């Protein structure tokens, strides 16, 4: 009977491939500047320069962080004249950030 209960508990668990994907995505998020950018981008669209200024980093560093998050599928961008605006496309990021903010808020 104990084996049946263990199988039932295991039934809703992720397989190893899904866990690997989750770990890779969490690695992408595991940087303070990227977390700050996601916080901002969940509220509005921003340019590289605006995000760099908010994070107090150089624009080329912000660009690299944004490219990394785009490759992972978290973000997209759109051009408006001379400016490129970034925004969140991964709907689960709001929940992930809410958990982080809840856990680590003052």
MODELLER restraints for C-alpha pairs under 7 A, 6 or more apart:
rsr = mdl.restraints
at = mdl.atoms
rsr.add(forms.Gaussian(group=physical.xy_distance, feature=features.Distance(at['CA:25:A'], at['CA:72:A']), mean=6.99, stdev=0.5))
rsr.add(forms.Gaussian(group=physical.xy_distance, feature=features.Distance(at['CA:28:A'], at['CA:69:A']), mean=6.84, stdev=0.5))
rsr.add(forms.Gaussian(group=physical.xy_distance, feature=features.Distance(at['CA:29:A'], at['CA:35:A']), mean=6.14, stdev=0.5))
rsr.add(forms.Gaussian(group=physical.xy_distance, feature=features.Distance(at['CA:33:A'], at['CA:55:A']), mean=6.10, stdev=0.5))
rsr.add(forms.Gaussian(group=physical.xy_distance, feature=features.Distance(at['CA:34:A'], at['CA:65:A']), mean=6.46, stdev=0.5))
rsr.add(forms.Gaussian(group=physical.xy_distance, feature=features.Distance(at['CA:36:A'], at['CA:55:A']), mean=6.94, stdev=0.5))
rsr.add(forms.Gaussian(group=physical.xy_distance, feature=features.Distance(at['CA:37:A'], at['CA:51:A']), mean=6.38, stdev=0.5))
rsr.add(forms.Gaussian(group=physical.xy_distance, feature=features.Distance(at['CA:41:A'], at['CA:87:A']), mean=5.45, stdev=0.5))
rsr.add(forms.Gaussian(group=physical.xy_distance, feature=features.Distance(at['CA:41:A'], at['CA:88:A']), mean=6.02, stdev=0.5))
rsr.add(forms.Gaussian(group=physical.xy_distance, feature=features.Distance(at['CA:42:A'], at['CA:88:A']), mean=6.20, stdev=0.5))
rsr.add(forms.Gaussian(group=physical.xy_distance, feature=features.Distance(at['CA:42:A'], at['CA:94:A']), mean=6.83, stdev=0.5))
rsr.add(forms.Gaussian(group=physical.xy_distance, feature=features.Distance(at['CA:45:A'], at['CA:85:A']), mean=5.70, stdev=0.5))
rsr.add(forms.Gaussian(group=physical.xy_distance, feature=features.Distance(at['CA:45:A'], at['CA:86:A']), mean=5.44, stdev=0.5))
rsr.add(forms.Gaussian(group=physical.xy_distance, feature=features.Distance(at['CA:45:A'], at['CA:87:A']), mean=5.03, stdev=0.5))
rsr.add(forms.Gaussian(group=physical.xy_distance, feature=features.Distance(at['CA:46:A'], at['CA:85:A']), mean=5.06, stdev=0.5))
rsr.add(forms.Gaussian(group=physical.xy_distance, feature=features.Distance(at['CA:46:A'], at['CA:86:A']), mean=5.45, stdev=0.5))
rsr.add(forms.Gaussian(group=physical.xy_distance, feature=features.Distance(at['CA:47:A'], at['CA:83:A']), mean=6.80, stdev=0.5))
rsr.add(forms.Gaussian(group=physical.xy_distance, feature=features.Distance(at['CA:47:A'], at['CA:84:A']), mean=5.77, stdev=0.5))
rsr.add(forms.Gaussian(group=physical.xy_distance, feature=features.Distance(at['CA:47:A'], at['CA:85:A']), mean=4.65, stdev=0.5))
rsr.add(forms.Gaussian(group=physical.xy_distance, feature=features.Distance(at['CA:47:A'], at['CA:86:A']), mean=6.18, stdev=0.5))
rsr.add(forms.Gaussian(group=physical.xy_distance, feature=features.Distance(at['CA:48:A'], at['CA:59:A']), mean=6.26, stdev=0.5))
rsr.add(forms.Gaussian(group=physical.xy_distance, feature=features.Distance(at['CA:48:A'], at['CA:62:A']), mean=6.29, stdev=0.5))
rsr.add(forms.Gaussian(group=physical.xy_distance, feature=features.Distance(at['CA:48:A'], at['CA:63:A']), mean=6.16, stdev=0.5))
rsr.add(forms.Gaussian(group=physical.xy_distance, feature=features.Distance(at['CA:49:A'], at['CA:59:A']), mean=5.73, stdev=0.5))
rsr.add(forms.Gaussian(group=physical.xy_distance, feature=features.Distance(at['CA:51:A'], at['CA:62:A']), mean=6.88, stdev=0.5))
rsr.add(forms.Gaussian(group=physical.xy_distance, feature=features.Distance(at['CA:52:A'], at['CA:58:A']), mean=5.88, stdev=0.5))
rsr.add(forms.Gaussian(group=physical.xy_distance, feature=features.Distance(at['CA:52:A'], at['CA:59:A']), mean=5.25, stdev=0.5))
rsr.add(forms.Gaussian(group=physical.xy_distance, feature=features.Distance(at['CA:52:A'], at['CA:62:A']), mean=5.34, stdev=0.5))
rsr.add(forms.Gaussian(group=physical.xy_distance, feature=features.Distance(at['CA:69:A'], at['CA:75:A']), mean=6.02, stdev=0.5))
rsr.add(forms.Gaussian(group=physical.xy_distance, feature=features.Distance(at['CA:70:A'], at['CA:76:A']), mean=6.01, stdev=0.5))
rsr.add(forms.Gaussian(group=physical.xy_distance, feature=features.Distance(at['CA:73:A'], at['CA:90:A']), mean=6.85, stdev=0.5))
rsr.add(forms.Gaussian(group=physical.xy_distance, feature=features.Distance(at['CA:74:A'], at['CA:88:A']), mean=5.93, stdev=0.5))
rsr.add(forms.Gaussian(group=physical.xy_distance, feature=features.Distance(at['CA:74:A'], at['CA:89:A']), mean=5.68, stdev=0.5))
rsr.add(forms.Gaussian(group=physical.xy_distance, feature=features.Distance(at['CA:74:A'], at['CA:90:A']), mean=4.89, stdev=0.5))
rsr.add(forms.Gaussian(group=physical.xy_distance, feature=features.Distance(at['CA:75:A'], at['CA:86:A']), mean=6.68, stdev=0.5))
rsr.add(forms.Gaussian(group=physical.xy_distance, feature=features.Distance(at['CA:75:A'], at['CA:87:A']), mean=5.58, stdev=0.5))
rsr.add(forms.Gaussian(group=physical.xy_distance, feature=features.Distance(at['CA:75:A'], at['CA:88:A']), mean=4.50, stdev=0.5))
rsr.add(forms.Gaussian(group=physical.xy_distance, feature=features.Distance(at['CA:75:A'], at['CA:89:A']), mean=5.24, stdev=0.5))
rsr.add(forms.Gaussian(group=physical.xy_distance, feature=features.Distance(at['CA:75:A'], at['CA:90:A']), mean=6.90, stdev=0.5))
rsr.add(forms.Gaussian(group=physical.xy_distance, feature=features.Distance(at['CA:76:A'], at['CA:86:A']), mean=5.77, stdev=0.5))
rsr.add(forms.Gaussian(group=physical.xy_distance, feature=features.Distance(at['CA:76:A'], at['CA:87:A']), mean=5.65, stdev=0.5))
rsr.add(forms.Gaussian(group=physical.xy_distance, feature=features.Distance(at['CA:76:A'], at['CA:88:A']), mean=6.45, stdev=0.5))
rsr.add(forms.Gaussian(group=physical.xy_distance, feature=features.Distance(at['CA:76:A'], at['CA:89:A']), mean=6.39, stdev=0.5))
rsr.add(forms.Gaussian(group=physical.xy_distance, feature=features.Distance(at['CA:77:A'], at['CA:84:A']), mean=6.37, stdev=0.5))
rsr.add(forms.Gaussian(group=physical.xy_distance, feature=features.Distance(at['CA:77:A'], at['CA:85:A']), mean=5.31, stdev=0.5))
rsr.add(forms.Gaussian(group=physical.xy_distance, feature=features.Distance(at['CA:77:A'], at['CA:86:A']), mean=4.23, stdev=0.5))
rsr.add(forms.Gaussian(group=physical.xy_distance, feature=features.Distance(at['CA:77:A'], at['CA:87:A']), mean=6.11, stdev=0.5))
rsr.add(forms.Gaussian(group=physical.xy_distance, feature=features.Distance(at['CA:78:A'], at['CA:84:A']), mean=5.50, stdev=0.5))
rsr.add(forms.Gaussian(group=physical.xy_distance, feature=features.Distance(at['CA:78:A'], at['CA:85:A']), mean=5.37, stdev=0.5))
rsr.add(forms.Gaussian(group=physical.xy_distance, feature=features.Distance(at['CA:78:A'], at['CA:86:A']), mean=6.65, stdev=0.5))
rsr.add(forms.Gaussian(group=physical.xy_distance, feature=features.Distance(at['CA:79:A'], at['CA:85:A']), mean=6.23, stdev=0.5))
